[in-house]
Amino acid sequence: MERFGVKSAPSRNRSKTALYVTPQDRVTEFGSELHEDGGKLFCTSCNVVLNHVRKSAINDHLKSKTHTKRKAEFEEQNVRKKQRTLTASLQCNSTAQTEKSSVIQDFVKMCLEANIPLEKADHPSVRAFLSRYVKNGSSIPKSEQLRKAYLPDGHDNENQLINTEDR
C-alpha cells in the first residue's frame, strides 16, 4: 500500500502500558504496601516482585486472597523485613566484614611478634578459646590460609618494625 501513496489507518490496538513509570513512582502512589530496591518493585508483606509497568497487575495482587492473608501475618509480626536484590546485598560492606579482617590481621601480627607458629592456631583448645572469648574469633581461618592470605601483609609489617628498631 505504501507504494501507491496510501497510508494505513493508525493502529487502535496500542498497548496500555505506562512506558515512563518507575518503581519509585508506584511506591509513592501505593504507599507503604510496596517498596523499591535495585529498580524492582516489591510487595512489602509478600516479598514478591511485581510488574511496576501495569497498574492493574499491582491492583490485582493487592486484592488477592494470598496478599490479604500474608498482610495479616505480616502485621502480626513485630519485625519488618524488606526483601532486597542480590546486587544491593552484595554491595553492602558490613562492619562485621571489616572487623573480621582486622581481627585476623591483628591475630597474625600478634603471632609474629610473639614468635608463635601459626600452626598453633589449628589446635582445638586455641580454636575453642578464640570462638568463646574473642569477638569474631571463630572467623580466624586455619594456619594454611593465614599463611597464604594474611602472612605477606603481616610479614611486611614485621620487616618494617625490625627496620625501625635497627635505626
Buried (B, 14 or more C-beta within 10 A) or exposed (E): EEEEEEEEEEEEEEEEEEEEBBBBBBBEEBEEBBBBBEEBBBBBBBBEBBBBBBBEEBEEBBEEEEBEEBBEEBEEEEEEEEBBBEEEEEEEEEEEEEEBBEBBBEBBBEBBEEEEEBEEBBEEEBBEEBEEEBEBBEBBBEBEEBBEEBBEBBBEBBEEEEEEEEE
